[in-house]
């Protein structure tokens, strides 16, 4: 458990030209170290190469298979959380989640959020965001990496610092 912001999104990251500054700490509390890492990765990490470089910058060395697995599983947990929160908890009663419509592309949706072209104040945007996360989660659950990550984490006991 480490100090986590727990609400990292583009609106809460300011850049002064030299340094990024995290603002709006009202949701901060101790949490799993992979939480904030996975949230930021949704916006900033686009492929496996970038993921390894990102985690290397965080850990100070190449991520172990266990660290990669924990990170990946946290990403899936967050996909489920965001789908649940935005799709089921913050839903618009007049517009329930349509499970038959195509899922928005997750990466494209996040890129639009990062650029400030999507605002989750809008109920339709929240529904689209929920659906983008659900689509990505369903895709990822079918990949071999998910089963492999589960096996790695299951076979390793907790190690302080991981």
C-alpha positions as CSV (number, residue, x, y, z in Angstrom):
1,X,0.0,0.0,0.0
2,X,1.3,3.5,-0.9
3,X,-0.1,7.0,-1.0
4,X,-2.3,7.2,-4.1
5,X,-4.1,10.1,-5.8
6,X,-7.0,7.8,-6.8
7,X,-8.4,10.4,-9.3
8,X,-5.8,10.9,-11.9
9,X,-7.2,12.3,-15.1
10,X,-6.1,15.0,-17.4
11,X,-8.0,17.7,-15.5
12,X,-6.0,16.8,-12.4
13,X,-2.5,17.0,-14.0
14,X,-1.1,20.5,-14.7
15,X,2.1,21.1,-16.6
16,X,4.1,24.3,-16.0
17,X,6.4,23.8,-18.9
18,X,8.9,21.9,-16.8
19,X,7.1,19.7,-14.3
20,X,3.8,18.0,-14.1
21,X,1.8,18.9,-10.9
22,X,-1.0,16.7,-9.5
23,X,-3.9,18.6,-8.1
24,X,-7.2,17.8,-6.5
25,X,-6.1,15.3,-3.8
26,X,-9.4,15.0,-2.1
27,X,-9.8,11.3,-3.1
28,X,-6.2,10.4,-2.0
29,X,-5.7,7.5,0.4
30,X,-3.5,4.4,0.8
31,X,-4.0,2.0,-2.0
32,X,-2.3,-0.6,-4.1
33,X,0.7,0.9,-5.8
34,X,-0.5,-0.3,-9.2
35,X,-3.7,1.7,-9.0
36,X,-2.4,5.1,-10.1
37,X,0.2,3.4,-12.4
38,X,-2.7,1.7,-14.3
39,X,-4.8,4.8,-14.4
40,X,-2.1,6.9,-16.0
41,X,-1.2,4.1,-18.3
42,X,-4.7,4.2,-19.7
43,X,-3.9,7.7,-21.0
44,X,-0.2,7.6,-21.7
45,X,0.9,4.0,-22.5
46,X,0.0,2.8,-26.0
47,X,1.9,-0.5,-26.5
48,X,4.0,-3.2,-24.8
49,X,7.3,-1.3,-25.4
50,X,6.0,1.9,-23.8
51,X,4.6,-0.2,-20.9
52,X,8.0,-1.7,-20.2
53,X,9.7,1.7,-20.4
54,X,7.0,3.2,-18.1
55,X,7.3,0.6,-15.5
56,X,11.1,0.7,-15.7
57,X,10.9,4.5,-15.0
58,X,8.7,3.7,-12.0
59,X,10.6,0.8,-10.5
60,X,14.1,1.9,-11.5
61,X,14.8,-1.3,-13.3
62,X,13.1,-3.6,-15.7
63,X,9.8,-4.9,-14.3
64,X,9.8,-8.5,-13.3
65,X,7.2,-10.9,-14.7
66,X,5.4,-10.6,-11.4
67,X,5.3,-6.8,-11.6
68,X,4.1,-6.9,-15.2
69,X,1.4,-9.3,-14.2
70,X,0.2,-7.3,-11.2
71,X,0.1,-4.1,-13.4
72,X,-1.8,-5.9,-16.1
73,X,-4.4,-7.3,-13.7
74,X,-4.8,-3.9,-12.1
75,X,-5.6,-2.5,-15.5
76,X,-8.4,-5.1,-15.9
77,X,-9.7,-4.4,-12.4
78,X,-9.9,-0.7,-13.3
79,X,-11.7,-1.4,-16.6
80,X,-14.3,-3.3,-14.6
81,X,-14.4,-0.5,-12.0
82,X,-14.9,2.3,-14.5
83,X,-17.5,0.3,-16.4
84,X,-19.4,-0.2,-13.2
85,X,-19.0,3.3,-11.9
86,X,-19.8,5.2,-15.1
87,X,-22.1,2.7,-16.7
88,X,-24.2,1.4,-13.7
89,X,-23.7,3.9,-10.8
90,X,-23.6,7.2,-12.7
91,X,-26.0,6.1,-15.3
92,X,-28.8,8.2,-16.8
93,X,-32.1,6.5,-16.0
94,X,-33.5,7.7,-19.3
95,X,-30.6,6.1,-21.2
96,X,-29.5,2.7,-19.7
97,X,-26.4,1.0,-20.9
98,X,-27.0,-0.5,-24.4
99,X,-25.1,-3.8,-24.4
100,X,-25.9,-4.4,-28.1
101,X,-24.2,-1.3,-29.5
102,X,-20.6,-1.5,-30.7
103,X,-18.0,-0.6,-28.1
104,X,-16.1,2.7,-28.6
105,X,-12.4,2.2,-29.2
106,X,-10.7,2.5,-25.8
107,X,-7.5,4.1,-27.0
108,X,-9.3,6.6,-29.3
109,X,-11.7,7.6,-26.5
110,X,-8.8,8.1,-24.0
111,X,-6.9,10.1,-26.6
112,X,-9.9,12.4,-27.0
113,X,-10.2,12.8,-23.2
114,X,-6.5,13.6,-23.0
115,X,-6.9,16.3,-25.7
116,X,-9.9,17.8,-23.8
117,X,-12.5,16.9,-26.5
118,X,-14.5,14.6,-24.1
119,X,-15.9,15.8,-20.9
120,X,-17.5,13.2,-18.5
121,X,-19.9,15.7,-17.1
122,X,-22.2,14.8,-20.1
123,X,-24.3,11.6,-19.4
124,X,-23.8,10.3,-23.0
125,X,-20.0,10.7,-22.6
126,X,-20.1,8.8,-19.3
127,X,-22.0,6.0,-21.0
128,X,-19.5,5.9,-23.9
129,X,-16.6,5.8,-21.4
130,X,-18.2,2.9,-19.6
131,X,-18.7,1.1,-22.8
132,X,-15.1,1.7,-23.9
133,X,-13.9,0.2,-20.7
134,X,-16.2,-2.8,-21.0
135,X,-15.2,-3.4,-24.5
136,X,-11.5,-3.3,-23.6
137,X,-12.0,-5.5,-20.6
138,X,-13.9,-8.1,-22.6
139,X,-11.2,-8.1,-25.3
140,X,-8.4,-8.4,-22.7
141,X,-10.0,-11.3,-20.8
142,X,-9.8,-13.3,-24.0
143,X,-6.1,-12.8,-24.4
144,X,-3.5,-15.2,-23.3
145,X,-1.8,-12.5,-21.2
146,X,-4.7,-12.4,-18.8
147,X,-4.5,-16.2,-18.0
148,X,-0.7,-15.9,-17.8
149,X,-0.9,-12.9,-15.4
150,X,-3.3,-14.8,-13.1
151,X,-1.0,-17.8,-13.0
152,X,2.1,-15.7,-12.2
153,X,0.4,-13.8,-9.4
154,X,-1.2,-17.0,-8.0
155,X,2.2,-18.7,-7.9
156,X,4.0,-15.9,-6.2
157,X,3.5,-14.9,-2.6
158,X,3.4,-11.3,-1.7
159,X,6.8,-9.6,-1.7
160,X,7.2,-6.2,0.0
161,X,7.8,-3.5,-2.6
162,X,5.9,-5.3,-5.3
